[in-house]
Amino acid sequence: MKRLLNEPIQFFVGDVIRLKKPHACGGFDWSVHRLGLDIGLQCTTCRRRIMLPRLETERRFRLFVERGDPSTAIPILRPEMAETGDDQ
């Protein structure tokens, strides 16, 4: 399934993702432990925790190694995707 370029990637808590560049320890895989505007990631090799902005995470994202629990999904709209105007 192809996604549109402006469509956000749906992350779940528990996902294991692979990023384009390695961490300083040499690991490429990260587990998602927090979702929101910033995404909390934990290196699966050295257990170091970091926070990356969602757009930065999506830019560095390569593939899903393992998918987490979909019940943890939250609807995400990027600021540029939000509707502008009043609903009267």
PDB file of N, CA, C and O in Angstrom, chain B, residues numbered from 101:
ATOM      1  N   MET B 101       0.847  -1.185   0.000  1.00  0.00           N
ATOM      2  CA  MET B 101       0.000   0.000   0.000  1.00  0.00           C
ATOM      3  C   MET B 101       0.882   1.234   0.000  1.00  0.00           C
ATOM      4  O   MET B 101       1.715   1.402   0.890  1.00  0.00           O
ATOM      5  N   LYS B 102       0.707   2.095  -0.987  1.00  0.00           N
ATOM      6  CA  LYS B 102       1.471   3.336  -1.060  1.00  0.00           C
ATOM      7  C   LYS B 102       0.726   4.422  -0.320  1.00  0.00           C
ATOM      8  O   LYS B 102      -0.504   4.479  -0.342  1.00  0.00           O
ATOM      9  N   ARG B 103       1.483   5.287   0.338  1.00  0.00           N
ATOM     10  CA  ARG B 103       0.844   6.396   1.032  1.00  0.00           C
ATOM     11  C   ARG B 103       1.149   7.677   0.281  1.00  0.00           C
ATOM     12  O   ARG B 103       2.147   7.770  -0.434  1.00  0.00           O
ATOM     13  N   LEU B 104       0.288   8.653   0.446  1.00  0.00           N
ATOM     14  CA  LEU B 104       0.507   9.946  -0.174  1.00  0.00           C
ATOM     15  C   LEU B 104       1.651  10.659   0.524  1.00  0.00           C
ATOM     16  O   LEU B 104       1.913  10.411   1.701  1.00  0.00           O
ATOM     17  N   LEU B 105       2.330  11.536  -0.185  1.00  0.00           N
ATOM     18  CA  LEU B 105       3.478  12.225   0.399  1.00  0.00           C
ATOM     19  C   LEU B 105       3.096  13.110   1.582  1.00  0.00           C
ATOM     20  O   LEU B 105       3.890  13.266   2.509  1.00  0.00           O
ATOM     21  N   ASN B 106       1.909  13.687   1.569  1.00  0.00           N
ATOM     22  CA  ASN B 106       1.516  14.565   2.668  1.00  0.00           C
ATOM     23  C   ASN B 106       0.744  13.834   3.765  1.00  0.00           C
ATOM     24  O   ASN B 106       0.310  14.457   4.733  1.00  0.00           O
ATOM     25  N   GLU B 107       0.572  12.540   3.627  1.00  0.00           N
ATOM     26  CA  GLU B 107      -0.148  11.742   4.617  1.00  0.00           C
ATOM     27  C   GLU B 107       0.810  11.322   5.742  1.00  0.00           C
ATOM     28  O   GLU B 107       1.870  10.763   5.461  1.00  0.00           O
ATOM     29  N   PRO B 108       0.453  11.583   7.016  1.00  0.00           N
ATOM     30  CA  PRO B 108       1.356  11.192   8.106  1.00  0.00           C
ATOM     31  C   PRO B 108       1.440   9.671   8.256  1.00  0.00           C
ATOM     32  O   PRO B 108       0.484   8.955   7.959  1.00  0.00           O
ATOM     33  N   ILE B 109       2.585   9.193   8.715  1.00  0.00           N
ATOM     34  CA  ILE B 109       2.774   7.769   8.972  1.00  0.00           C
ATOM     35  C   ILE B 109       2.075   7.434  10.285  1.00  0.00           C
ATOM     36  O   ILE B 109       2.228   8.157  11.270  1.00  0.00           O
ATOM     37  N   GLN B 110       1.317   6.358  10.306  1.00  0.00           N
ATOM     38  CA  GLN B 110       0.600   5.945  11.510  1.00  0.00           C
ATOM     39  C   GLN B 110       1.525   5.088  12.374  1.00  0.00           C
ATOM     40  O   GLN B 110       1.795   3.933  12.043  1.00  0.00           O
ATOM     41  N   PHE B 111       2.012   5.656  13.483  1.00  0.00           N
ATOM     42  CA  PHE B 111       2.847   4.923  14.426  1.00  0.00           C
ATOM     43  C   PHE B 111       1.989   4.448  15.591  1.00  0.00           C
ATOM     44  O   PHE B 111       1.001   5.093  15.943  1.00  0.00           O
ATOM     45  N   PHE B 112       2.369   3.312  16.194  1.00  0.00           N
ATOM     46  CA  PHE B 112       1.717   2.786  17.387  1.00  0.00           C
ATOM     47  C   PHE B 112       2.778   2.589  18.465  1.00  0.00           C
ATOM     48  O   PHE B 112       3.948   2.353  18.162  1.00  0.00           O
ATOM     49  N   VAL B 113       2.356   2.689  19.727  1.00  0.00           N
ATOM     50  CA  VAL B 113       3.274   2.359  20.820  1.00  0.00           C
ATOM     51  C   VAL B 113       3.620   0.884  20.695  1.00  0.00           C
ATOM     52  O   VAL B 113       2.731   0.049  20.530  1.00  0.00           O
ATOM     53  N   GLY B 114       4.896   0.558  20.770  1.00  0.00           N
ATOM     54  CA  GLY B 114       5.345  -0.812  20.611  1.00  0.00           C
ATOM     55  C   GLY B 114       5.908  -1.119  19.236  1.00  0.00           C
ATOM     56  O   GLY B 114       6.503  -2.176  19.030  1.00  0.00           O
ATOM     57  N   ASP B 115       5.723  -0.194  18.283  1.00  0.00           N
ATOM     58  CA  ASP B 115       6.329  -0.387  16.965  1.00  0.00           C
ATOM     59  C   ASP B 115       7.842  -0.438  17.099  1.00  0.00           C
ATOM     60  O   ASP B 115       8.419   0.249  17.942  1.00  0.00           O
ATOM     61  N   VAL B 116       8.480  -1.246  16.275  1.00  0.00           N
ATOM     62  CA  VAL B 116       9.936  -1.217  16.133  1.00  0.00           C
ATOM     63  C   VAL B 116      10.182  -0.725  14.719  1.00  0.00           C
ATOM     64  O   VAL B 116       9.759  -1.350  13.746  1.00  0.00           O
ATOM     65  N   ILE B 117      10.877   0.415  14.618  1.00  0.00           N
ATOM     66  CA  ILE B 117      11.109   1.029  13.316  1.00  0.00           C
ATOM     67  C   ILE B 117      12.600   1.085  13.017  1.00  0.00           C
ATOM     68  O   ILE B 117      13.430   1.086  13.927  1.00  0.00           O
ATOM     69  N   ARG B 118      12.924   1.131  11.743  1.00  0.00           N
ATOM     70  CA  ARG B 118      14.320   1.264  11.318  1.00  0.00           C
ATOM     71  C   ARG B 118      14.477   2.652  10.713  1.00  0.00           C
ATOM     72  O   ARG B 118      13.694   3.060   9.855  1.00  0.00           O
ATOM     73  N   LEU B 119      15.502   3.373  11.172  1.00  0.00           N
ATOM     74  CA  LEU B 119      15.792   4.695  10.648  1.00  0.00           C
ATOM     75  C   LEU B 119      16.923   4.619   9.628  1.00  0.00           C
ATOM     76  O   LEU B 119      17.627   3.612   9.547  1.00  0.00           O
ATOM     77  N   LYS B 120      17.093   5.676   8.858  1.00  0.00           N
ATOM     78  CA  LYS B 120      18.052   5.670   7.752  1.00  0.00           C
ATOM     79  C   LYS B 120      19.500   5.632   8.212  1.00  0.00           C
ATOM     80  O   LYS B 120      20.327   4.971   7.584  1.00  0.00           O
ATOM     81  N   LYS B 121      19.821   6.326   9.293  1.00  0.00           N
ATOM     82  CA  LYS B 121      21.208   6.378   9.756  1.00  0.00           C
ATOM     83  C   LYS B 121      21.327   5.656  11.094  1.00  0.00           C
ATOM     84  O   LYS B 121      20.369   5.630  11.866  1.00  0.00           O
ATOM     85  N   PRO B 122      22.483   5.073  11.376  1.00  0.00           N
ATOM     86  CA  PRO B 122      22.639   4.342  12.642  1.00  0.00           C
ATOM     87  C   PRO B 122      22.827   5.281  13.831  1.00  0.00           C
ATOM     88  O   PRO B 122      23.284   6.415  13.686  1.00  0.00           O
ATOM     89  N   HIS B 123      22.465   4.779  15.005  1.00  0.00           N
ATOM     90  CA  HIS B 123      22.735   5.454  16.268  1.00  0.00           C
ATOM     91  C   HIS B 123      24.236   5.352  16.532  1.00  0.00           C
ATOM     92  O   HIS B 123      24.922   4.571  15.873  1.00  0.00           O
ATOM     93  N   ALA B 124      24.752   6.117  17.471  1.00  0.00           N
ATOM     94  CA  ALA B 124      26.182   6.089  17.794  1.00  0.00           C
ATOM     95  C   ALA B 124      26.651   4.694  18.213  1.00  0.00           C
ATOM     96  O   ALA B 124      27.820   4.355  18.029  1.00  0.00           O
ATOM     97  N   CYS B 125      25.748   3.884  18.775  1.00  0.00           N
ATOM     98  CA  CYS B 125      26.106   2.530  19.197  1.00  0.00           C
ATOM     99  C   CYS B 125      26.142   1.555  18.024  1.00  0.00           C
ATOM    100  O   CYS B 125      26.620   0.429  18.167  1.00  0.00           O
ATOM    101  N   GLY B 126      25.639   1.980  16.863  1.00  0.00           N
ATOM    102  CA  GLY B 126      25.636   1.124  15.679  1.00  0.00           C
ATOM    103  C   GLY B 126      24.279   0.539  15.344  1.00  0.00           C
ATOM    104  O   GLY B 126      24.124  -0.091  14.299  1.00  0.00           O
ATOM    105  N   GLY B 127      23.280   0.735  16.216  1.00  0.00           N
ATOM    106  CA  GLY B 127      21.955   0.173  15.971  1.00  0.00           C
ATOM    107  C   GLY B 127      21.109   1.036  15.051  1.00  0.00           C
ATOM    108  O   GLY B 127      21.183   2.263  15.098  1.00  0.00           O
ATOM    109  N   PHE B 128      20.307   0.395  14.216  1.00  0.00           N
ATOM    110  CA  PHE B 128      19.401   1.099  13.309  1.00  0.00           C
ATOM    111  C   PHE B 128      17.958   1.070  13.805  1.00  0.00           C
ATOM    112  O   PHE B 128      17.147   1.894  13.381  1.00  0.00           O
ATOM    113  N   ASP B 129      17.621   0.129  14.705  1.00  0.00           N
ATOM    114  CA  ASP B 129      16.230  -0.111  15.101  1.00  0.00           C
ATOM    115  C   ASP B 129      15.887   0.608  16.397  1.00  0.00           C
ATOM    116  O   ASP B 129      16.687   0.671  17.330  1.00  0.00           O
ATOM    117  N   TRP B 130      14.664   1.152  16.426  1.00  0.00           N
ATOM    118  CA  TRP B 130      14.165   1.909  17.574  1.00  0.00           C
ATOM    119  C   TRP B 130      12.754   1.435  17.895  1.00  0.00           C
ATOM    120  O   TRP B 130      11.974   1.140  16.990  1.00  0.00           O
ATOM    121  N   SER B 131      12.426   1.363  19.190  1.00  0.00           N
ATOM    122  CA  SER B 131      11.050   1.037  19.576  1.00  0.00           C
ATOM    123  C   SER B 131      10.350   2.334  19.979  1.00  0.00           C
ATOM    124  O   SER B 131      10.940   3.204  20.619  1.00  0.00           O
ATOM    125  N   VAL B 132       9.080   2.441  19.590  1.00  0.00           N
ATOM    126  CA  VAL B 132       8.276   3.621  19.893  1.00  0.00           C
ATOM    127  C   VAL B 132       7.674   3.425  21.278  1.00  0.00           C
ATOM    128  O   VAL B 132       6.994   2.429  21.523  1.00  0.00           O
ATOM    129  N   HIS B 133       7.920   4.373  22.190  1.00  0.00           N
ATOM    130  CA  HIS B 133       7.350   4.243  23.529  1.00  0.00           C
ATOM    131  C   HIS B 133       6.465   5.419  23.910  1.00  0.00           C
ATOM    132  O   HIS B 133       5.840   5.391  24.969  1.00  0.00           O
ATOM    133  N   ARG B 134       6.394   6.463  23.069  1.00  0.00           N
ATOM    134  CA  ARG B 134       5.532   7.611  23.347  1.00  0.00           C
ATOM    135  C   ARG B 134       5.107   8.230  22.027  1.00  0.00           C
ATOM    136  O   ARG B 134       5.913   8.355  21.105  1.00  0.00           O
ATOM    137  N   LEU B 135       3.827   8.621  21.935  1.00  0.00           N
ATOM    138  CA  LEU B 135       3.305   9.248  20.724  1.00  0.00           C
ATOM    139  C   LEU B 135       2.748  10.623  21.034  1.00  0.00           C
ATOM    140  O   LEU B 135       2.302  10.891  22.150  1.00  0.00           O
ATOM    141  N   GLY B 136       2.779  11.462  20.069  1.00  0.00           N
ATOM    142  CA  GLY B 136       2.282  12.822  20.180  1.00  0.00           C
ATOM    143  C   GLY B 136       2.930  13.652  19.096  1.00  0.00           C
ATOM    144  O   GLY B 136       3.309  13.128  18.048  1.00  0.00           O
ATOM    145  N   LEU B 137       3.060  14.954  19.343  1.00  0.00           N
ATOM    146  CA  LEU B 137       3.751  15.798  18.389  1.00  0.00           C
ATOM    147  C   LEU B 137       5.216  15.413  18.317  1.00  0.00           C
ATOM    148  O   LEU B 137       5.829  15.459  17.251  1.00  0.00           O
ATOM    149  N   ASP B 138       5.775  15.031  19.462  1.00  0.00           N
ATOM    150  CA  ASP B 138       7.105  14.427  19.512  1.00  0.00           C
ATOM    151  C   ASP B 138       6.931  12.931  19.703  1.00  0.00           C
ATOM    152  O   ASP B 138       5.975  12.494  20.344  1.00  0.00           O
ATOM    153  N   ILE B 139       7.838  12.149  19.158  1.00  0.00           N
ATOM    154  CA  ILE B 139       7.762  10.695  19.293  1.00  0.00           C
ATOM    155  C   ILE B 139       8.926  10.232  20.154  1.00  0.00           C
ATOM    156  O   ILE B 139      10.082  10.547  19.872  1.00  0.00           O
ATOM    157  N   GLY B 140       8.616   9.484  21.203  1.00  0.00           N
ATOM    158  CA  GLY B 140       9.642   8.931  22.073  1.00  0.00           C
ATOM    159  C   GLY B 140      10.143   7.616  21.508  1.00  0.00           C
ATOM    160  O   GLY B 140       9.360   6.705  21.237  1.00  0.00           O
ATOM    161  N   LEU B 141      11.453   7.523  21.332  1.00  0.00           N
ATOM    162  CA  LEU B 141      12.066   6.333  20.765  1.00  0.00           C
ATOM    163  C   LEU B 141      13.111   5.782  21.725  1.00  0.00           C
ATOM    164  O   LEU B 141      13.740   6.535  22.470  1.00  0.00           O
ATOM    165  N   GLN B 142      13.292   4.473  21.704  1.00  0.00           N
ATOM    166  CA  GLN B 142      14.312   3.813  22.498  1.00  0.00           C
ATOM    167  C   GLN B 142      15.127   2.917  21.579  1.00  0.00           C
ATOM    168  O   GLN B 142      14.576   2.071  20.875  1.00  0.00           O
ATOM    169  N   CYS B 143      16.449   3.108  21.589  1.00  0.00           N
ATOM    170  CA  CYS B 143      17.334   2.289  20.761  1.00  0.00           C
ATOM    171  C   CYS B 143      17.235   0.847  21.246  1.00  0.00           C
ATOM    172  O   CYS B 143      17.353   0.584  22.443  1.00  0.00           O
ATOM    173  N   THR B 144      17.020  -0.084  20.326  1.00  0.00           N
ATOM    174  CA  THR B 144      16.886  -1.486  20.722  1.00  0.00           C
ATOM    175  C   THR B 144      18.239  -2.120  21.027  1.00  0.00           C
ATOM    176  O   THR B 144      18.291  -3.214  21.589  1.00  0.00           O
ATOM    177  N   THR B 145      19.336  -1.449  20.667  1.00  0.00           N
ATOM    178  CA  THR B 145      20.670  -1.985  20.920  1.00  0.00           C
ATOM    179  C   THR B 145      21.196  -1.570  22.294  1.00  0.00           C
ATOM    180  O   THR B 145      21.596  -2.416  23.094  1.00  0.00           O
ATOM    181  N   CYS B 146      21.192  -0.241  22.564  1.00  0.00           N
ATOM    182  CA  CYS B 146      21.797   0.256  23.813  1.00  0.00           C
ATOM    183  C   CYS B 146      20.776   0.770  24.823  1.00  0.00           C
ATOM    184  O   CYS B 146      21.155   1.149  25.931  1.00  0.00           O
ATOM    185  N   ARG B 147      19.479   0.795  24.468  1.00  0.00           N
ATOM    186  CA  ARG B 147      18.383   1.222  25.340  1.00  0.00           C
ATOM    187  C   ARG B 147      18.367   2.725  25.626  1.00  0.00           C
ATOM    188  O   ARG B 147      17.675   3.158  26.547  1.00  0.00           O
ATOM    189  N   ARG B 148      19.109   3.530  24.866  1.00  0.00           N
ATOM    190  CA  ARG B 148      19.093   4.986  25.019  1.00  0.00           C
ATOM    191  C   ARG B 148      17.754   5.507  24.539  1.00  0.00           C
ATOM    192  O   ARG B 148      17.247   5.065  23.507  1.00  0.00           O
ATOM    193  N   ARG B 149      17.167   6.456  25.287  1.00  0.00           N
ATOM    194  CA  ARG B 149      15.876   7.040  24.918  1.00  0.00           C
ATOM    195  C   ARG B 149      16.076   8.445  24.376  1.00  0.00           C
ATOM    196  O   ARG B 149      16.867   9.224  24.907  1.00  0.00           O
ATOM    197  N   ILE B 150      15.347   8.757  23.307  1.00  0.00           N
ATOM    198  CA  ILE B 150      15.385  10.089  22.719  1.00  0.00           C
ATOM    199  C   ILE B 150      13.971  10.517  22.368  1.00  0.00           C
ATOM    200  O   ILE B 150      13.057   9.695  22.304  1.00  0.00           O
ATOM    201  N   MET B 151      13.802  11.807  22.141  1.00  0.00           N
ATOM    202  CA  MET B 151      12.546  12.360  21.637  1.00  0.00           C
ATOM    203  C   MET B 151      12.864  13.052  20.318  1.00  0.00           C
ATOM    204  O   MET B 151      13.785  13.865  20.239  1.00  0.00           O
ATOM    205  N   LEU B 152      12.101  12.726  19.293  1.00  0.00           N
ATOM    206  CA  LEU B 152      12.247  13.379  17.993  1.00  0.00           C
ATOM    207  C   LEU B 152      10.909  13.973  17.591  1.00  0.00           C
ATOM    208  O   LEU B 152       9.864  13.366  17.826  1.00  0.00           O
ATOM    209  N   PRO B 153      10.930  15.156  16.985  1.00  0.00           N
ATOM    210  CA  PRO B 153       9.675  15.682  16.436  1.00  0.00           C
ATOM    211  C   PRO B 153       9.109  14.703  15.402  1.00  0.00           C
ATOM    212  O   PRO B 153       9.860  14.012  14.714  1.00  0.00           O
ATOM    213  N   ARG B 154       7.793  14.654  15.304  1.00  0.00           N
ATOM    214  CA  ARG B 154       7.127  13.713  14.398  1.00  0.00           C
ATOM    215  C   ARG B 154       7.625  13.868  12.962  1.00  0.00           C
ATOM    216  O   ARG B 154       7.900  12.870  12.296  1.00  0.00           O
ATOM    217  N   LEU B 155       7.744  15.093  12.482  1.00  0.00           N
ATOM    218  CA  LEU B 155       8.184  15.293  11.098  1.00  0.00           C
ATOM    219  C   LEU B 155       9.604  14.794  10.889  1.00  0.00           C
ATOM    220  O   LEU B 155       9.909  14.235   9.836  1.00  0.00           O
ATOM    221  N   GLU B 156      10.473  14.982  11.865  1.00  0.00           N
ATOM    222  CA  GLU B 156      11.849  14.488  11.767  1.00  0.00           C
ATOM    223  C   GLU B 156      11.860  12.957  11.765  1.00  0.00           C
ATOM    224  O   GLU B 156      12.617  12.340  11.016  1.00  0.00           O
ATOM    225  N   THR B 157      11.020  12.349  12.606  1.00  0.00           N
ATOM    226  CA  THR B 157      10.932  10.890  12.650  1.00  0.00           C
ATOM    227  C   THR B 157      10.452  10.349  11.304  1.00  0.00           C
ATOM    228  O   THR B 157      10.992   9.365  10.798  1.00  0.00           O
ATOM    229  N   GLU B 158       9.439  10.993  10.727  1.00  0.00           N
ATOM    230  CA  GLU B 158       8.927  10.551   9.431  1.00  0.00           C
ATOM    231  C   GLU B 158       9.976  10.724   8.332  1.00  0.00           C
ATOM    232  O   GLU B 158      10.060   9.899   7.423  1.00  0.00           O
ATOM    233  N   ARG B 159      10.769  11.781   8.408  1.00  0.00           N
ATOM    234  CA  ARG B 159      11.800  12.014   7.407  1.00  0.00           C
ATOM    235  C   ARG B 159      12.895  10.953   7.481  1.00  0.00           C
ATOM    236  O   ARG B 159      13.405  10.514   6.451  1.00  0.00           O
ATOM    237  N   ARG B 160      13.261  10.534   8.712  1.00  0.00           N
ATOM    238  CA  ARG B 160      14.324   9.545   8.911  1.00  0.00           C
ATOM    239  C   ARG B 160      13.842   8.095   8.794  1.00  0.00           C
ATOM    240  O   ARG B 160      14.655   7.175   8.708  1.00  0.00           O
ATOM    241  N   PHE B 161      12.529   7.895   8.791  1.00  0.00           N
ATOM    242  CA  PHE B 161      11.923   6.561   8.793  1.00  0.00           C
ATOM    243  C   PHE B 161      12.263   5.793   7.517  1.00  0.00           C
ATOM    244  O   PHE B 161      12.211   6.343   6.417  1.00  0.00           O
ATOM    245  N   ARG B 162      12.612   4.515   7.680  1.00  0.00           N
ATOM    246  CA  ARG B 162      12.861   3.654   6.519  1.00  0.00           C
ATOM    247  C   ARG B 162      11.790   2.566   6.423  1.00  0.00           C
ATOM    248  O   ARG B 162      11.150   2.438   5.380  1.00  0.00           O
ATOM    249  N   LEU B 163      11.574   1.765   7.503  1.00  0.00           N
ATOM    250  CA  LEU B 163      10.585   0.694   7.453  1.00  0.00           C
ATOM    251  C   LEU B 163      10.186   0.256   8.855  1.00  0.00           C
ATOM    252  O   LEU B 163      10.853   0.561   9.843  1.00  0.00           O
ATOM    253  N   PHE B 164       9.056  -0.481   8.906  1.00  0.00           N
ATOM    254  CA  PHE B 164       8.606  -1.086  10.153  1.00  0.00           C
ATOM    255  C   PHE B 164       9.250  -2.454  10.274  1.00  0.00           C
ATOM    256  O   PHE B 164       9.125  -3.280   9.370  1.00  0.00           O
ATOM    257  N   VAL B 165       9.938  -2.704  11.383  1.00  0.00           N
ATOM    258  CA  VAL B 165      10.502  -4.025  11.657  1.00  0.00           C
ATOM    259  C   VAL B 165       9.423  -4.883  12.309  1.00  0.00           C
ATOM    260  O   VAL B 165       9.312  -6.077  12.032  1.00  0.00           O
ATOM    261  N   GLU B 166       8.633  -4.259  13.177  1.00  0.00           N
ATOM    262  CA  GLU B 166       7.571  -4.944  13.917  1.00  0.00           C
ATOM    263  C   GLU B 166       6.500  -3.924  14.239  1.00  0.00           C
ATOM    264  O   GLU B 166       6.812  -2.775  14.550  1.00  0.00           O
ATOM    265  N   ARG B 167       5.241  -4.326  14.169  1.00  0.00           N
ATOM    266  CA  ARG B 167       4.143  -3.410  14.469  1.00  0.00           C
ATOM    267  C   ARG B 167       3.649  -3.609  15.897  1.00  0.00           C
ATOM    268  O   ARG B 167       3.615  -4.727  16.413  1.00  0.00           O
ATOM    269  N   GLY B 168       3.265  -2.490  16.524  1.00  0.00           N
ATOM    270  CA  GLY B 168       2.756  -2.519  17.888  1.00  0.00           C
ATOM    271  C   GLY B 168       1.246  -2.664  17.921  1.00  0.00           C
ATOM    272  O   GLY B 168       0.635  -3.120  16.955  1.00  0.00           O
ATOM    273  N   ASP B 169       0.649  -2.274  19.037  1.00  0.00           N
ATOM    274  CA  ASP B 169      -0.778  -2.416  19.285  1.00  0.00           C
ATOM    275  C   ASP B 169      -1.561  -1.260  18.652  1.00  0.00           C
ATOM    276  O   ASP B 169      -1.362  -0.111  19.045  1.00  0.00           O
ATOM    277  N   PRO B 170      -2.447  -1.532  17.682  1.00  0.00           N
ATOM    278  CA  PRO B 170      -3.213  -0.455  17.033  1.00  0.00           C
ATOM    279  C   PRO B 170      -4.162   0.282  17.973  1.00  0.00           C
ATOM    280  O   PRO B 170      -4.592   1.389  17.649  1.00  0.00           O
ATOM    281  N   SER B 171      -4.503  -0.290  19.121  1.00  0.00           N
ATOM    282  CA  SER B 171      -5.408   0.394  20.047  1.00  0.00           C
ATOM    283  C   SER B 171      -4.752   1.621  20.671  1.00  0.00           C
ATOM    284  O   SER B 171      -5.438   2.435  21.289  1.00  0.00           O
ATOM    285  N   THR B 172      -3.434   1.768  20.520  1.00  0.00           N
ATOM    286  CA  THR B 172      -2.745   2.940  21.062  1.00  0.00           C
ATOM    287  C   THR B 172      -2.697   4.083  20.062  1.00  0.00           C
ATOM    288  O   THR B 172      -2.112   5.128  20.348  1.00  0.00           O
ATOM    289  N   ALA B 173      -3.303   3.903  18.894  1.00  0.00           N
ATOM    290  CA  ALA B 173      -3.252   4.924  17.851  1.00  0.00           C
ATOM    291  C   ALA B 173      -4.006   6.164  18.281  1.00  0.00           C
ATOM    292  O   ALA B 173      -5.048   6.079  18.931  1.00  0.00           O
ATOM    293  N   ILE B 174      -3.472   7.314  17.914  1.00  0.00           N
ATOM    294  CA  ILE B 174      -4.149   8.583  18.132  1.00  0.00           C
ATOM    295  C   ILE B 174      -4.211   9.296  16.789  1.00  0.00           C
ATOM    296  O   ILE B 174      -3.263   9.225  16.006  1.00  0.00           O
ATOM    297  N   PRO B 175      -5.323   9.985  16.513  1.00  0.00           N
ATOM    298  CA  PRO B 175      -5.406  10.691  15.228  1.00  0.00           C
ATOM    299  C   PRO B 175      -4.416  11.843  15.206  1.00  0.00           C
ATOM    300  O   PRO B 175      -4.386  12.660  16.126  1.00  0.00           O
ATOM    301  N   ILE B 176      -3.611  11.908  14.164  1.00  0.00           N
ATOM    302  CA  ILE B 176      -2.589  12.946  14.040  1.00  0.00           C
ATOM    303  C   ILE B 176      -2.848  13.747  12.782  1.00  0.00           C
ATOM    304  O   ILE B 176      -2.986  13.187  11.694  1.00  0.00           O
ATOM    305  N   LEU B 177      -2.913  15.034  12.931  1.00  0.00           N
ATOM    306  CA  LEU B 177      -2.961  15.935  11.800  1.00  0.00           C
ATOM    307  C   LEU B 177      -1.794  16.893  11.935  1.00  0.00           C
ATOM    308  O   LEU B 177      -1.612  17.528  12.974  1.00  0.00           O
ATOM    309  N   ARG B 178      -1.028  16.987  10.905  1.00  0.00           N
ATOM    310  CA  ARG B 178       0.052  17.962  10.902  1.00  0.00           C
ATOM    311  C   ARG B 178      -0.567  19.355  10.835  1.00  0.00           C
ATOM    312  O   ARG B 178      -1.662  19.507  10.294  1.00  0.00           O
ATOM    313  N   PRO B 179       0.101  20.370  11.368  1.00  0.00           N
ATOM    314  CA  PRO B 179      -0.459  21.724  11.331  1.00  0.00           C
ATOM    315  C   PRO B 179      -0.857  22.179   9.924  1.00  0.00           C
ATOM    316  O   PRO B 179      -1.877  22.848   9.758  1.00  0.00           O
ATOM    317  N   GLU B 180      -0.060  21.823   8.910  1.00  0.00           N
ATOM    318  CA  GLU B 180      -0.393  22.259   7.552  1.00  0.00           C
ATOM    319  C   GLU B 180      -1.586  21.512   6.976  1.00  0.00           C
ATOM    320  O   GLU B 180      -2.137  21.927   5.957  1.00  0.00           O
ATOM    321  N   MET B 181      -2.005  20.394   7.622  1.00  0.00           N
ATOM    322  CA  MET B 181      -3.145  19.627   7.134  1.00  0.00           C
ATOM    323  C   MET B 181      -4.441  20.026   7.822  1.00  0.00           C
ATOM    324  O   MET B 181      -5.522  19.635   7.380  1.00  0.00           O
ATOM    325  N   ALA B 182      -4.348  20.802   8.900  1.00  0.00           N
ATOM    326  CA  ALA B 182      -5.536  21.214   9.651  1.00  0.00           C
ATOM    327  C   ALA B 182      -6.365  22.178   8.807  1.00  0.00           C
ATOM    328  O   ALA B 182      -5.833  22.984   8.044  1.00  0.00           O
ATOM    329  N   GLU B 183      -7.682  22.071   8.968  1.00  0.00           N
ATOM    330  CA  GLU B 183      -8.564  22.962   8.226  1.00  0.00           C
ATOM    331  C   GLU B 183      -8.499  24.357   8.815  1.00  0.00           C
ATOM    332  O   GLU B 183      -8.415  24.525  10.032  1.00  0.00           O
ATOM    333  N   THR B 184      -8.538  25.332   7.966  1.00  0.00           N
ATOM    334  CA  THR B 184      -8.613  26.718   8.425  1.00  0.00           C
ATOM    335  C   THR B 184      -9.952  27.270   7.997  1.00  0.00           C
ATOM    336  O   THR B 184     -10.441  26.973   6.908  1.00  0.00           O
ATOM    337  N   GLY B 185     -10.523  28.050   8.834  1.00  0.00           N
ATOM    338  CA  GLY B 185     -11.855  28.597   8.552  1.00  0.00           C
ATOM    339  C   GLY B 185     -12.811  28.206   9.659  1.00  0.00           C
ATOM    340  O   GLY B 185     -12.544  27.291  10.437  1.00  0.00           O
ATOM    341  N   ASP B 186     -13.923  28.910   9.718  1.00  0.00           N
ATOM    342  CA  ASP B 186     -14.895  28.613  10.785  1.00  0.00           C
ATOM    343  C   ASP B 186     -15.983  27.698  10.258  1.00  0.00           C
ATOM    344  O   ASP B 186     -16.309  27.713   9.071  1.00  0.00           O
ATOM    345  N   ASP B 187     -16.537  26.906  11.152  1.00  0.00           N
ATOM    346  CA  ASP B 187     -17.537  25.886  10.815  1.00  0.00           C
ATOM    347  C   ASP B 187     -18.940  26.354  11.194  1.00  0.00           C
ATOM    348  O   ASP B 187     -19.697  25.590  11.792  1.00  0.00           O
ATOM    349  N   GLN B 188     -19.294  27.572  10.863  1.00  0.00           N
ATOM    350  CA  GLN B 188     -20.605  28.085  11.250  1.00  0.00           C
ATOM    351  C   GLN B 188     -21.615  27.862  10.187  1.00  0.00           C
ATOM    352  O   GLN B 188     -22.777  28.235  10.351  1.00  0.00           O
TER     353      GLN B 188
END
